[in-house]
Amino acid sequence: IMWKSSGLILDLRSDTERNEALAQAWMNKAPKGGMQVKYFTRNSNDLYNSKDAVTRCVYRIDLLSPQRLFDYMMDHWISSPLMKLQYTCNLLFNTEKLHDMRMDILNERGIQGLYEAILETSGEEFCAALKAMTIYLEENHPSNMIIVHCVQGKDRTGLVIMLCQAILCMNDEEIAQDYHKSEQMLKDVHSSKNIIKHEENKIAKGKLNKNFFSGSPTAVMMSTLTFIKGKYGSIDSYLDMIGFDELWRKRFRNVMLRKNDATLEYRDDSIKLPSAQQLQSKL
């Protein structure tokens, strides 16, 4: 049902995470005709626009660039001169040890660290996603849906939805509880307590702790919101920095008011956004 009702699909995966043959097959078989594909590319003038909004479009936005992540890791998470030297040597001469070192650092930083890196290195991508949603909703019937997805539908997707909810004045606790629904819905559910206390999840060095990264504890999203506010002062200030300024936020809120009790499709479930009456009372 949501596939038939959606004219915009935000695909937040990297190319290496996608089976292109399967992707083309299902796009060609899409209800109401095939779907066009558009890529977000930095420094390009060919961004999602009102002409794209009148067609059914898959907008591919690489929200987790490995290169940007690893550059951020080097610049912000490796403080020891010796570790920096080891990292640089491995980068030049030993890719296997480099991979192991990167995985160990990610395990140490955890989900909240990953979210910090995505927010700090993918501002242009977040802005592109938010602007595309706004343009699409302005140009289409209020009943039309937007699908947002990545791989598990909780990390990159969760951060985009978090920003949408913050723009719509949902409080931190509501946002964190919605985010936590991902953990409850995934088939291989892990205890939040064990996920947060990652020191208890022992794993071989050089291997990503998949148990640790598979959950979506409310504490992780609360920490992420705290990080944004601590560094930028508010979510709005972060959005200003990435280019989704107050004018764009007003446009987004206005179109959501027009949708009234509309829902943004989030993986297999729907997150209820505030109704027009609820949002007006908060504004």
Secondary structure, 3 states (H helix, E strand, C coil): CHHHHEEEEEECCCHHHCCHHHHHHHHHCCCCCCCEEEECCCCCCCCCCHHHHCCCEEEECCCCCHHHHHHHHHHHHCCCHHHHHHHHHHHHHCHHHHHHHHHHHHHHHHHHHHHHHHHHHCHHHHHHHHHHHHHHHHHCCCCCEEEEECCCCCCHHHHHHHHHHHHCCCCHHHHHHHHHHHHHHCCCCCCHHHHHCHHHCCCCCCCCCHHHHCCCCHHHHHHHHHHHHHHHCCHHHHHHHHCCCHHHHHHHHHHHHHHCCCEEEECCEEEECCCHHHHHHHC
